[in-house]
Amino acid sequence: MHSLSGGVLVLYPDWESVLARAQQEVREADVTIITSYCADAIAAAELTAATGGSLRVFYDLDTPVTLSELASGHGVPYIGPRGLADFHLVLSYTGGEALVQLRERLGAQAVAPLYGHVDPDIHRRAEPLPHYRADLSYLGTYSPDRQAALETLLIRPARQRAHQRFLIAGAQYPQQFPWSSNIYFVRHLPPAEHPAFYSSSRLTLNVTRSPMARMGWCPSGRLFEAAACAAPMLSDGWEGIESFFTPGTEILVAESESEVVAALDVSDAELARIGRAARERALAQHTSEQRANELIAALEATRSGCARRVPVEA
């Protein structure tokens, strides 16, 4: 990315070279947001705290992973020794228990979930393509903490259903990955091809990273993208999933190989109905526009709370 629609994108070689501009931007901003995985997050947080004026926000895109790393003693390079105490608001891609721990373990003053979302102008039903045809597909980068669930929910069912076609798309899959003759692979799937990928599957699989699944309330962005394409979805289970899609009506949930096989036996008509229901739910509650409105509401509520805490001089 070299430009940003509706904004200004600055690419810089090191923090010192952009420090003066960053200070000026913070002085003029109403809100500054620092994210997890930001290479200069700690320095940026120190700058925003020292400069003052703007509402200081931290957005953790992988809260359970952050908390897991901190609990293991490894630490993370984007949170300093004061934790998150210097931010007015902490947003989390994951809700539920993650919000409690952000307060209790990292000192967050105010927390709110800001979940994934989908742009329905980009993700919508597309013409199926033969090379993406599958009885069960999965789109995701290889991750060791997803592998056990992937073996249960795709690899073993594929071995049991040798006459059916399974498809995996993503990067970083190791040579020793346990492929079988009916599991096909797309090494790189450009974002523009995602709608066709989802639209070509009878059923598409969502697998959650284990730290996130343990904490719950962790819908991936892929879940909303598939739903917007009216793709019938099969997901591993985690606490709070029913707050995003209703199991059995808008999504199928499986924890075992046998449940996946049962899902593969659901009729085409019923799968299509589930896909349509998921799309309706996504468009009603999970679009990018709705998340933007949620963000604005959280910022306004936080600013109002901050104003109430500031003494008014006579």
C-alpha positions in Angstrom: 0.0 0.0 0.0 1.4 3.4 -1.0 -1.7 5.6 -0.7 -4.7 5.7 1.6 -8.2 6.7 0.3 -9.5 9.5 2.5 -6.3 9.9 4.4 -2.5 10.3 4.3 -0.2 7.4 4.5 3.4 8.1 5.6 6.1 5.5 5.0 9.2 6.1 7.0 12.6 4.4 7.4 13.0 4.9 11.2 11.1 6.6 14.0 13.6 9.4 14.5 13.2 10.6 10.9 9.4 11.0 11.4 9.4 12.1 15.0 8.9 15.8 14.3 6.0 15.2 12.0 4.4 12.7 14.4 4.5 15.3 17.2 2.8 17.9 15.0 0.2 15.4 13.8 -0.6 14.4 17.4 -0.9 18.0 18.5 -3.5 18.6 15.8 -5.4 15.3 16.1 -8.6 14.7 17.9 -7.8 11.1 18.3 -4.5 9.1 18.0 -4.7 5.3 17.7 -1.8 2.9 18.2 -2.1 -0.7 17.3 -0.6 -4.0 18.4 2.3 -5.2 16.2 3.2 -1.5 15.5 7.0 -1.5 15.3 7.2 1.8 17.1 4.2 1.4 19.4 6.0 2.1 22.7 7.8 5.2 21.3 4.5 6.4 19.8 2.7 5.9 23.1 5.3 7.9 24.9 4.9 10.7 22.4 1.1 10.8 22.6 1.2 10.9 26.4 3.8 13.7 26.5 2.1 15.8 23.8 -1.4 15.7 25.2 -4.5 17.1 23.6 -5.8 14.1 21.6 -7.8 11.1 22.8 -5.2 8.3 23.2 -6.4 4.9 21.9 -4.8 1.5 21.7 -6.3 -1.2 19.4 -5.2 -4.8 20.0 -5.9 -6.9 17.0 -4.9 -10.2 18.7 -5.7 -9.7 22.4 -5.6 -13.4 23.4 -2.2 -13.8 21.8 -1.0 -10.6 23.5 -2.2 -11.9 26.9 -0.9 -15.4 26.3 2.6 -14.0 25.4 2.6 -11.8 28.5 1.5 -14.7 30.8 4.3 -16.9 29.5 6.8 -14.2 30.3 7.9 -13.5 26.8 6.5 -10.0 26.6 5.4 -8.1 23.5 7.3 -5.3 21.8 4.2 -3.0 21.5 3.3 -2.7 25.2 5.6 -0.9 27.6 6.2 -1.3 31.3 3.2 0.8 32.2 0.9 -1.6 30.3 -2.1 0.3 28.8 -2.7 2.6 31.7 -1.8 5.8 29.7 -4.5 5.3 27.1 -8.0 6.8 27.5 -9.5 3.8 25.6 -8.4 0.3 24.7 -10.1 -1.4 21.8 -10.0 -5.1 21.3 -10.6 -7.3 18.3 -11.8 -9.9 20.9 -14.5 -9.4 23.5 -15.6 -11.3 26.6 -12.9 -12.3 29.1 -10.3 -10.4 27.0 -11.8 -7.1 28.0 -11.7 -8.0 31.7 -8.0 -9.0 31.5 -7.1 -5.8 29.6 -8.3 -3.9 32.6 -7.0 -6.2 35.4 -3.6 -7.2 33.9 -2.7 -4.2 31.8 -4.4 -1.4 33.6 -6.7 -0.2 30.8 -9.0 2.6 31.9 -11.8 2.0 29.5 -12.2 -1.0 27.1 -14.6 -1.8 24.2 -14.7 -4.5 21.6 -14.2 -3.5 18.0 -14.7 -6.7 16.0 -13.9 -7.6 12.4 -16.2 -6.5 9.6 -16.8 -6.7 5.9 -17.3 -4.3 3.0 -20.3 -5.7 1.1 -19.1 -3.8 -2.0 -16.0 -6.0 -2.1 -17.3 -9.3 -0.6 -20.4 -10.5 -2.3 -21.6 -13.5 -4.2 -19.5 -14.2 -7.3 -19.6 -16.5 -10.2 -18.2 -19.9 -9.1 -14.9 -21.0 -10.7 -14.1 -24.6 -11.5 -10.6 -24.5 -10.0 -12.0 -23.3 -6.6 -14.8 -25.9 -6.5 -14.8 -27.8 -3.3 -17.1 -29.7 -0.9 -15.2 -28.1 1.9 -12.8 -25.2 1.6 -10.5 -23.4 4.0 -8.8 -20.0 3.6 -6.1 -19.2 6.1 -2.3 -18.8 6.7 -0.7 -21.8 8.3 -0.4 -21.5 12.0 0.8 -24.2 14.5 -1.9 -23.2 17.0 -4.6 -23.9 14.4 -3.1 -27.2 13.2 -4.8 -29.5 15.6 -8.3 -28.1 14.8 -7.5 -28.2 11.1 -6.6 -31.8 11.3 -9.8 -32.6 13.1 -12.1 -30.5 11.0 -10.6 -31.0 7.5 -7.8 -33.4 7.1 -9.3 -36.4 8.8 -12.8 -35.8 7.2 -11.0 -35.6 3.8 -9.4 -39.0 4.4 -12.8 -40.4 5.4 -14.5 -38.9 2.3 -12.0 -39.8 -0.5 -14.7 -39.2 -3.2 -15.1 -35.5 -2.1 -12.9 -32.5 -2.9 -11.3 -30.4 -0.2 -9.4 -27.2 -0.9 -6.9 -25.1 1.2 -5.7 -21.7 0.3 -3.0 -19.8 2.1 0.7 -19.3 2.8 3.5 -20.8 4.9 2.3 -24.4 4.8 5.2 -26.6 5.6 6.5 -29.5 3.4 5.5 -32.0 6.0 1.8 -30.9 6.1 -0.4 -34.1 6.0 -1.8 -33.7 2.5 -4.0 -36.4 0.9 -4.9 -37.0 -2.7 -8.3 -35.2 -2.4 -7.0 -32.1 -0.6 -6.0 -29.4 -3.2 -3.9 -26.4 -2.5 -3.9 -22.7 -3.6 -0.5 -21.3 -2.5 -1.5 -17.6 -2.8 -5.1 -16.4 -3.2 -5.2 -12.7 -4.1 -7.8 -10.7 -2.1 -9.7 -10.0 -5.3 -10.3 -13.8 -5.7 -11.7 -14.3 -2.2 -15.4 -13.9 -3.3 -15.0 -16.4 -6.1 -13.2 -18.8 -3.7 -16.1 -18.6 -1.2 -18.8 -18.8 -3.9 -17.3 -21.9 -5.3 -17.6 -24.0 -2.1 -20.5 -26.1 -0.9 -19.2 -25.3 2.6 -16.3 -23.2 3.8 -14.4 -23.7 7.1 -13.4 -21.3 9.8 -10.7 -22.4 12.2 -9.8 -20.1 15.2 -6.3 -19.9 16.7 -6.2 -21.8 20.0 -5.5 -18.8 22.3 -8.4 -16.9 20.8 -10.8 -19.9 20.9 -10.0 -20.5 24.6 -10.9 -16.9 25.4 -14.0 -16.7 23.2 -15.8 -13.8 21.5 -13.3 -14.0 18.7 -14.9 -13.8 15.2 -12.3 -13.7 12.4 -12.6 -11.2 9.6 -12.8 -14.2 7.2 -16.1 -15.3 8.9 -17.8 -12.0 7.9 -16.3 -12.1 4.4 -17.5 -15.6 3.7 -21.0 -14.7 5.1 -21.2 -11.6 2.9 -20.6 -14.0 -0.1 -23.5 -16.1 1.1 -21.1 -19.0 1.6 -22.4 -21.7 4.0 -20.0 -21.7 6.9 -18.7 -24.4 9.2 -16.7 -23.2 12.3 -15.1 -24.6 15.3 -17.0 -23.6 18.5 -16.1 -20.9 21.0 -17.9 -18.9 23.6 -19.9 -16.1 22.2 -20.2 -17.4 18.6 -24.0 -17.2 18.8 -23.7 -13.4 19.2 -22.4 -13.1 15.7 -24.2 -16.0 13.8 -26.9 -18.3 15.1 -25.6 -22.0 15.1 -27.8 -24.3 13.0 -29.5 -21.3 11.3 -26.8 -19.0 10.0 -23.7 -21.2 10.6 -22.8 -24.8 11.3 -20.5 -25.6 14.3 -18.4 -28.7 14.6 -16.0 -29.9 17.2 -15.3 -33.4 15.8 -14.6 -35.3 12.6 -18.1 -36.9 12.8 -19.8 -33.5 13.0 -17.9 -32.3 9.9 -19.0 -35.4 8.0 -22.6 -34.8 9.1 -22.3 -31.2 7.8 -21.0 -32.5 4.4 -24.2 -34.6 4.2 -26.5 -31.6 4.6 -28.5 -31.0 1.4 -27.5 -28.3 -1.1 -30.8 -26.5 -0.6 -30.3 -26.3 3.2 -26.7 -25.2 2.8 -27.8 -22.5 0.4 -30.5 -21.3 2.9 -27.8 -21.1 5.7 -25.6 -19.1 3.4 -28.4 -16.6 2.6 -29.2 -16.3 6.3 -25.6 -15.6 7.1 -25.4 -12.9 4.5 -28.5 -11.2 5.8 -27.0 -11.2 9.3 -23.6 -9.9 8.1 -25.3 -7.0 6.1 -27.5 -6.2 9.1 -24.8 -6.2 11.8 -21.3 -6.7 10.6 -20.4 -4.2 7.9 -17.5 -1.8 7.9 -19.9 1.1 8.1 -21.5 -0.3 11.2 -18.1 -0.9 12.8 -17.1 2.7 12.0 -20.2 3.9 13.7 -19.4 1.7 16.7 -15.8 3.2 16.8 -17.2 6.8 16.7 -19.7 6.0 19.5 -16.9 4.5 21.7 -14.7 7.5 21.1 -17.5 10.0 21.9 -18.4 8.0 25.1 -14.8 8.0 26.2 -14.3 11.7 25.5 -17.4 12.5 27.5 -16.2 10.4 30.4 -12.8 12.1 30.3 -14.5 15.5 30.3 -16.5 14.5 33.4 -13.4 13.5 35.3 -11.6 16.9 34.6 -12.4 19.5 37.4 -14.0 22.7 36.1 -12.2 25.8 37.3 -14.4 28.6 38.6 
